[in-house]
Amino acid sequence: MPTEKPRYTITLDEEMLKKIDDFRFENRFANRTKATLELIRIGLDTIEKQGKYQQEKSKKT
């Protein structure tokens, strides 16, 4: 059954694809999509935390 979620396509170089595959296998994700979604989630969470840290740091200065 096809998903109703939005989709888009990205193009990767071989090195990045290998890193995603390594992450996938090391963390036992069922497929590349799930591994890639987790990497995106981790990246966005990190950016959000850094942004909050920067805002707090700016308030103290």
DSSP file (Angstrom, degrees, kcal/mol; ACC not computed):
  #  RESIDUE AA STRUCTURE BP1 BP2  ACC     N-H-->O    O-->H-N    N-H-->O    O-->H-N    TCO  KAPPA ALPHA  PHI   PSI    X-CA   Y-CA   Z-CA
    1    1 A M              0   0    0      0, 0.0     0, 0.0     0, 0.0     0, 0.0   0.000 360.0 360.0 360.0 119.8    0.0    0.0    0.0
    2    2 A P        -     0   0    0      0, 0.0     2,-0.2     0, 0.0     0, 0.0  -0.275 360.0-113.4 -64.1 149.4    1.6    3.3   -1.1
    3    3 A T        -     0   0    0      1,-0.1     0, 0.0     2,-0.1     0, 0.0  -0.507   7.2-147.6 -82.6 153.2    2.1    6.0    1.5
    4    4 A E        +     0   0    0     -2,-0.2    -1,-0.1     2,-0.1     3,-0.1   0.363  65.3 113.8 -96.7   1.9    0.2    9.3    1.5
    5    5 A K  S    S-     0   0    0      1,-0.1    -2,-0.1     0, 0.0     0, 0.0  -0.379  79.9 -93.4 -72.8 152.2    3.1   11.1    3.0
    6    6 A P        -     0   0    0      0, 0.0     2,-0.3     0, 0.0    -1,-0.1  -0.321  45.8-161.8 -62.7 149.7    5.0   13.7    1.0
    7    7 A R        +     0   0    0     -3,-0.1     2,-0.3     2,-0.0     0, 0.0  -0.934  15.2 172.5-131.0 154.4    8.0   12.4   -0.9
    8    8 A Y        -     0   0    0     -2,-0.3     2,-0.4     2,-0.0     0, 0.0  -0.971  24.2-125.2-154.1 163.3   11.1   13.9   -2.5
    9    9 A T        -     0   0    0     -2,-0.3     2,-0.3     2,-0.0    -2,-0.0  -0.871  19.4-170.5-114.3 142.2   14.3   12.6   -4.1
   10   10 A I        -     0   0    0     -2,-0.4     2,-0.5     2,-0.0    -2,-0.0  -0.923  16.2-136.9-126.2 156.8   17.9   13.4   -3.2
   11   11 A T        -     0   0    0     -2,-0.3     2,-0.3     0, 0.0    -2,-0.0  -0.957  24.0-172.8-114.6 131.0   21.1   12.6   -5.0
   12   12 A L        -     0   0    0     -2,-0.5     2,-0.2     2,-0.0    -2,-0.0  -0.835  22.6-120.7-119.8 155.1   24.1   11.5   -3.0
   13   13 A D     >  -     0   0    0     -2,-0.3     4,-2.2     1,-0.1     5,-0.2  -0.504  39.1-102.3 -85.3 168.5   27.7   10.8   -3.7
   14   14 A E  H  > S+     0   0    0      1,-0.2     4,-2.3     2,-0.2     5,-0.2   0.858 119.1  55.8 -60.3 -37.7   29.1    7.3   -3.0
   15   15 A E  H  > S+     0   0    0      2,-0.2     4,-2.0     1,-0.2    -1,-0.2   0.926 109.6  44.3 -63.7 -45.7   30.8    8.3    0.2
   16   16 A M  H  > S+     0   0    0      1,-0.2     4,-2.4     2,-0.2    -1,-0.2   0.901 112.2  52.8 -67.3 -39.4   27.7    9.7    1.8
   17   17 A L  H  X S+     0   0    0     -4,-2.2     4,-2.6     1,-0.2    -1,-0.2   0.899 108.5  51.0 -61.7 -39.7   25.6    6.7    0.7
   18   18 A K  H  X S+     0   0    0     -4,-2.3     4,-2.9     2,-0.2    -1,-0.2   0.908 108.8  51.1 -63.6 -41.7   28.2    4.4    2.3
   19   19 A K  H  X S+     0   0    0     -4,-2.0     4,-2.5     2,-0.2    -2,-0.2   0.905 111.1  48.0 -62.4 -41.5   28.0    6.4    5.5
   20   20 A I  H  X S+     0   0    0     -4,-2.4     4,-2.8     2,-0.2    -2,-0.2   0.925 112.8  48.3 -64.9 -44.0   24.2    6.0    5.5
   21   21 A D  H  X S+     0   0    0     -4,-2.6     4,-2.6     2,-0.2     5,-0.2   0.907 111.0  50.7 -63.3 -41.1   24.5    2.3    4.8
   22   22 A D  H  X S+     0   0    0     -4,-2.9     4,-2.7     2,-0.2     5,-0.2   0.939 112.2  47.0 -60.3 -46.7   27.1    1.9    7.6
   23   23 A F  H  X S+     0   0    0     -4,-2.5     4,-1.8     1,-0.2    -2,-0.2   0.920 111.6  52.6 -59.1 -44.4   24.8    3.7   10.0
   24   24 A R  H  <>S+     0   0    0     -4,-2.8     5,-2.4     1,-0.2     4,-0.3   0.939 114.2  39.9 -57.2 -51.3   21.9    1.6    8.8
   25   25 A F  H ><5S+     0   0    0     -4,-2.6     3,-0.7     1,-0.2    -1,-0.2   0.881 113.6  53.3 -71.2 -38.3   23.6   -1.7    9.4
   26   26 A E  H 3<5S+     0   0    0     -4,-2.7    -1,-0.2    -5,-0.2    -2,-0.2   0.824 118.9  36.5 -64.3 -30.5   25.3   -0.7   12.7
   27   27 A N  T 3<5S-     0   0    0     -4,-1.8    -1,-0.2    -5,-0.2    -2,-0.2   0.286 109.7-121.7-108.2   8.7   21.9    0.4   14.1
   28   28 A R  T < 5 +     0   0    0     -3,-0.7     2,-0.2    -4,-0.3    -3,-0.2   0.836  44.4 172.7  57.2  41.6   19.9   -2.4   12.5
   29   29 A F      < -     0   0    0     -5,-2.4    -1,-0.2    -6,-0.2     3,-0.1  -0.580  36.7-129.9 -76.9 145.4   17.5   -0.3   10.5
   30   30 A A  S    S-     0   0    0     -2,-0.2     2,-0.3     1,-0.1    -1,-0.1   0.791  80.8  -3.9 -67.9 -29.2   15.3   -2.3    8.1
   31   31 A N  S  > S-     0   0    0      1,-0.1     4,-1.8    -7,-0.0     5,-0.2  -0.958  74.9 -96.3-156.8 171.7   16.0    0.0    5.1
   32   32 A R  H  > S+     0   0    0     -2,-0.3     4,-3.2     1,-0.2     5,-0.2   0.859 116.7  59.5 -63.2 -37.0   17.8    3.1    3.9
   33   33 A T  H  > S+     0   0    0      1,-0.2     4,-2.6     2,-0.2    -1,-0.2   0.940 107.2  45.0 -59.7 -47.7   14.7    5.2    4.2
   34   34 A K  H  > S+     0   0    0      2,-0.2     4,-1.9     1,-0.2    -1,-0.2   0.900 115.2  48.2 -64.9 -39.8   14.3    4.5    8.0
   35   35 A A  H  X S+     0   0    0     -4,-1.8     4,-2.3     2,-0.2    -2,-0.2   0.925 112.6  48.4 -64.8 -44.2   18.0    5.1    8.6
   36   36 A T  H  X S+     0   0    0     -4,-3.2     4,-2.4     1,-0.2    -2,-0.2   0.901 109.8  52.0 -64.4 -41.7   18.0    8.3    6.6
   37   37 A L  H  X S+     0   0    0     -4,-2.6     4,-2.5    -5,-0.2    -1,-0.2   0.896 110.0  49.6 -61.5 -39.8   14.9    9.6    8.4
   38   38 A E  H  X S+     0   0    0     -4,-1.9     4,-2.7     2,-0.2    -2,-0.2   0.912 110.1  50.1 -66.5 -41.6   16.6    8.9   11.7
   39   39 A L  H  X S+     0   0    0     -4,-2.3     4,-2.4     2,-0.2    -2,-0.2   0.897 111.6  48.8 -62.8 -39.7   19.8   10.8   10.6
   40   40 A I  H  X S+     0   0    0     -4,-2.4     4,-2.8     2,-0.2     5,-0.2   0.924 111.3  49.7 -64.0 -44.3   17.6   13.7    9.5
   41   41 A R  H  X S+     0   0    0     -4,-2.5     4,-2.6     2,-0.2    -2,-0.2   0.927 111.6  48.5 -60.4 -45.5   15.8   13.7   12.9
   42   42 A I  H  X S+     0   0    0     -4,-2.7     4,-2.3     1,-0.2    -1,-0.2   0.922 112.8  48.8 -60.5 -44.8   19.1   13.6   14.8
   43   43 A G  H  X S+     0   0    0     -4,-2.4     4,-2.4     2,-0.2    -2,-0.2   0.917 112.6  46.5 -62.5 -44.7   20.5   16.5   12.7
   44   44 A L  H  X S+     0   0    0     -4,-2.8     4,-2.5     2,-0.2    -1,-0.2   0.898 112.0  51.0 -66.7 -40.2   17.4   18.6   13.2
   45   45 A D  H  X S+     0   0    0     -4,-2.6     4,-2.5    -5,-0.2    -1,-0.2   0.910 111.1  49.5 -61.1 -41.9   17.3   17.9   16.9
   46   46 A T  H  X S+     0   0    0     -4,-2.3     4,-2.6     2,-0.2    -2,-0.2   0.923 111.1  48.2 -63.3 -45.5   21.0   18.9   17.1
   47   47 A I  H  X S+     0   0    0     -4,-2.4     4,-2.4     1,-0.2    -1,-0.2   0.913 111.9  50.3 -61.8 -42.5   20.4   22.2   15.2
   48   48 A E  H  X S+     0   0    0     -4,-2.5     4,-2.2     2,-0.2    -2,-0.2   0.924 111.8  47.2 -62.5 -44.4   17.5   23.0   17.4
   49   49 A K  H  X S+     0   0    0     -4,-2.5     4,-2.5     1,-0.2    -2,-0.2   0.900 112.0  50.3 -65.0 -40.8   19.5   22.4   20.6
   50   50 A Q  H  X S+     0   0    0     -4,-2.6     4,-2.8     2,-0.2    -1,-0.2   0.898 109.7  51.7 -63.2 -40.2   22.4   24.5   19.2
   51   51 A G  H  X S+     0   0    0     -4,-2.4     4,-2.2     2,-0.2    -2,-0.2   0.915 111.0  46.5 -62.6 -43.5   20.0   27.3   18.4
   52   52 A K  H  X S+     0   0    0     -4,-2.2     4,-2.4     2,-0.2    -2,-0.2   0.892 112.5  51.0 -65.5 -39.3   18.5   27.2   21.9
   53   53 A Y  H  X S+     0   0    0     -4,-2.5     4,-2.6     2,-0.2    -2,-0.2   0.926 110.4  49.0 -62.7 -44.9   22.0   27.1   23.4
   54   54 A Q  H  X S+     0   0    0     -4,-2.8     4,-2.2     1,-0.2    -2,-0.2   0.890 110.8  50.6 -62.2 -39.7   23.1   30.1   21.2
   55   55 A Q  H  X S+     0   0    0     -4,-2.2     4,-1.8     2,-0.2    -1,-0.2   0.918 112.2  46.4 -64.7 -43.8   20.0   32.1   22.3
   56   56 A E  H  X S+     0   0    0     -4,-2.4     4,-1.4     1,-0.2    -2,-0.2   0.900 112.3  50.9 -64.7 -40.9   20.7   31.4   26.0
   57   57 A K  H  X S+     0   0    0     -4,-2.6     4,-0.8     1,-0.2    -1,-0.2   0.892 109.0  51.3 -63.1 -40.2   24.3   32.3   25.5
   58   58 A S  H  < S+     0   0    0     -4,-2.2     3,-0.5     1,-0.2    -1,-0.2   0.852 105.6  55.7 -66.3 -35.4   23.3   35.6   23.9
   59   59 A K  H  < S+     0   0    0     -4,-1.8    -1,-0.2     1,-0.2    -2,-0.2   0.839 106.2  51.3 -65.9 -32.9   20.9   36.5   26.7
   60   60 A K  H  <        0   0    0     -4,-1.4    -1,-0.2     1,-0.2    -2,-0.2   0.681 360.0 360.0 -78.7 -17.6   23.8   36.2   29.3
   61   61 A T     <        0   0    0     -4,-0.8    -1,-0.2    -3,-0.5    -2,-0.2   0.449 360.0 360.0 -89.4 360.0   26.0   38.5   27.3
